[in-house]
Amino acid sequence: MTRKSQVAVIGLGNIGAAIVTNLTKGKRSVIVADRTIEKANQLSQRLGSLVQPATIADAIKQADIVVLAIYFDPIKEFFKTYATELQGKIIVDPSNPIAPDENGGFKKIIGVDESAGQILSTLLPYEAKLAKALGTLGAESLASASFQTPEKAVEFYATDDSSINNKIEELIRDNGFEPLRIGGLNQSIRLEVFGDLHQFGALGKTVTLAEAKNIINNI
Ligand SMILES: NC(=O)c1ccc[n+]([C@@H]2O[C@H](COP(=O)([O-])OP(=O)(O)OC[C@H]3O[C@@H](n4cnc5c(N)ncnc54)[C@H](OP(=O)(O)O)[C@@H]3O)[C@@H](O)[C@H]2O)c1
């Protein structure tokens, strides 16, 4: 049996903690890091020995796949700060390029036709590979729909590099979801808030694989 890729989750807030919790349910080990080691230590103490705390630089160095569960603007800075450590890594981006608006909702902070995924694809560290994934559901659904029965819910993903499809799909399955690739990063906008395949867009809910294929075939 081939070794599973080592995953690191950086940013242990709503989404990061949900992904780490899901991975422990999927019996997958995961390295965790945040701005401070205390947050990583606390999560490890809560979830057990599959969760290994590390500094950000060490987490990236030890990982094949780095999930960046932080906000879109800080990711751009993160690419610069950790450009050396991130060389050649698979980077997973769940980010939504949004900020609170004046009506208690959210607004996009980039152009209406732009996506975080496409913008980040132009800023990648040397030979890093990017997948837009694990961001199409709100944190609550990401936690509650994980390993749902009788049929798993779908997590859509997009990447330009089909050589990483298997690793991304394994990561999504170990999170308790059925993976469905919708194409390259030029499709990222569909996977971000307001997109047609996002829970907080036209999709509006979790869907099973059959429902997802039906929706995609009818577009
Ligand atoms: N929440 C959702 O329902 C949801 C759904 C889909 C996608 N997303 C996306 O997921 C990402 C994370 O959202 P969230 O709701 O989980 O945010 P969050 O609860 O604020 O968590 C972000 C975590 O990352 C840490 N952090 C921030 N900048 C960092 C850096 N440069 N290096 C290391 N750690 C850093 C934060 O630490 P501090 O507290 O010290 O700042 C915090 O622990 C965002 O891009 C968001 O758009 C969120």
The ligand as an SDF file (V2000), in Angstrom:
LIG
                    3D

 48 52  0  0  0  0  0  0  0  0999 V2000
  -15.9720   30.0140    8.2120 N   0  0  0  0  0  0  0  0  0  0  0  0
  -16.5440   29.4380    7.1650 C   0  0  0  0  0  0  0  0  0  0  0  0
  -17.7220   29.0060    7.2300 O   0  0  0  0  0  0  0  0  0  0  0  0
  -15.7710   29.2760    5.8760 C   0  0  0  0  0  0  0  0  0  0  0  0
  -16.3170   28.4900    4.8410 C   0  0  0  0  0  0  0  0  0  0  0  0
  -15.5770   28.2510    3.6920 C   0  0  0  0  0  0  0  0  0  0  0  0
  -14.3260   28.8390    3.5480 C   0  0  0  0  0  0  0  0  0  0  0  0
  -13.8200   29.6350    4.5390 N   0  0  0  0  0  0  0  0  0  0  0  0
  -12.5040   30.2400    4.3370 C   0  0  0  0  0  0  0  0  0  0  0  0
  -11.5870   29.5770    5.2190 O   0  0  0  0  0  0  0  0  0  0  0  0
  -10.5850   30.5200    5.6150 C   0  0  0  0  0  0  0  0  0  0  0  0
  -10.5390   30.5460    7.1430 C   0  0  0  0  0  0  0  0  0  0  0  0
  -11.7960   31.0000    7.6180 O   0  0  0  0  0  0  0  0  0  0  0  0
  -12.2110   30.7970    9.1440 P   0  0  0  0  0  0  0  0  0  0  0  0
  -13.6460   31.1380    9.2430 O   0  0  0  0  0  0  0  0  0  0  0  0
  -11.7480   29.4570    9.6020 O   0  0  0  0  0  0  0  0  0  0  0  0
  -11.3350   31.9420    9.8400 O   0  0  0  0  0  0  0  0  0  0  0  0
  -10.9680   32.0810   11.3910 P   0  0  0  0  0  0  0  0  0  0  0  0
  -11.9670   31.3630   12.2250 O   0  0  0  0  0  0  0  0  0  0  0  0
  -10.7040   33.5180   11.6270 O   0  0  0  0  0  0  0  0  0  0  0  0
   -9.5870   31.2690   11.5140 O   0  0  0  0  0  0  0  0  0  0  0  0
   -8.3960   31.6650   10.8800 C   0  0  0  0  0  0  0  0  0  0  0  0
   -7.2580   31.1260   11.7320 C   0  0  0  0  0  0  0  0  0  0  0  0
   -6.0470   31.3150   11.0240 O   0  0  0  0  0  0  0  0  0  0  0  0
   -5.1280   32.0350   11.8620 C   0  0  0  0  0  0  0  0  0  0  0  0
   -4.2810   32.8440   10.9920 N   0  0  0  0  0  0  0  0  0  0  0  0
   -4.5860   33.9920   10.3720 C   0  0  0  0  0  0  0  0  0  0  0  0
   -3.5390   34.4030    9.6190 N   0  0  0  0  0  0  0  0  0  0  0  0
   -2.5760   33.4730    9.7800 C   0  0  0  0  0  0  0  0  0  0  0  0
   -1.2600   33.3360    9.2750 C   0  0  0  0  0  0  0  0  0  0  0  0
   -0.7410   34.2400    8.4440 N   0  0  0  0  0  0  0  0  0  0  0  0
   -0.5450   32.2540    9.6410 N   0  0  0  0  0  0  0  0  0  0  0  0
   -1.0720   31.3280   10.4760 C   0  0  0  0  0  0  0  0  0  0  0  0
   -2.3100   31.3970   10.9950 N   0  0  0  0  0  0  0  0  0  0  0  0
   -3.0510   32.4630   10.6440 C   0  0  0  0  0  0  0  0  0  0  0  0
   -6.0060   32.8600   12.7730 C   0  0  0  0  0  0  0  0  0  0  0  0
   -5.2810   33.2630   13.9000 O   0  0  0  0  0  0  0  0  0  0  0  0
   -5.7090   34.6110   14.6560 P   0  0  0  0  0  0  0  0  0  0  0  0
   -6.9980   34.3150   15.3480 O   0  0  0  0  0  0  0  0  0  0  0  0
   -4.5530   34.8650   15.5590 O   0  0  0  0  0  0  0  0  0  0  0  0
   -5.8600   35.6730   13.5930 O   0  0  0  0  0  0  0  0  0  0  0  0
   -7.1200   31.8580   13.0710 C   0  0  0  0  0  0  0  0  0  0  0  0
   -6.7420   30.9320   14.0680 O   0  0  0  0  0  0  0  0  0  0  0  0
  -10.9670   31.8640    4.9920 C   0  0  0  0  0  0  0  0  0  0  0  0
  -10.2450   32.0330    3.7970 O   0  0  0  0  0  0  0  0  0  0  0  0
  -12.4480   31.7150    4.6960 C   0  0  0  0  0  0  0  0  0  0  0  0
  -12.8740   32.5140    3.6150 O   0  0  0  0  0  0  0  0  0  0  0  0
  -14.5080   29.8620    5.6980 C   0  0  0  0  0  0  0  0  0  0  0  0
  1  2  1  0
  2  3  2  0
  2  4  1  0
  4  5  1  0
  4 48  2  0
  5  6  2  0
  6  7  1  0
  7  8  2  0
  8  9  1  0
  8 48  1  0
  9 10  1  0
  9 46  1  0
 10 11  1  0
 11 12  1  0
 11 44  1  0
 12 13  1  0
 13 14  1  0
 14 15  2  0
 14 16  1  0
 14 17  1  0
 17 18  1  0
 18 19  2  0
 18 20  1  0
 18 21  1  0
 21 22  1  0
 22 23  1  0
 23 24  1  0
 23 42  1  0
 24 25  1  0
 25 26  1  0
 25 36  1  0
 26 27  1  0
 26 35  1  0
 27 28  2  0
 28 29  1  0
 29 30  1  0
 29 35  2  0
 30 31  1  0
 30 32  2  0
 32 33  1  0
 33 34  2  0
 34 35  1  0
 36 37  1  0
 36 42  1  0
 37 38  1  0
 38 39  2  0
 38 40  1  0
 38 41  1  0
 42 43  1  0
 44 45  1  0
 44 46  1  0
 46 47  1  0
M  CHG  2   8   1  16  -1
M  END
$$$$
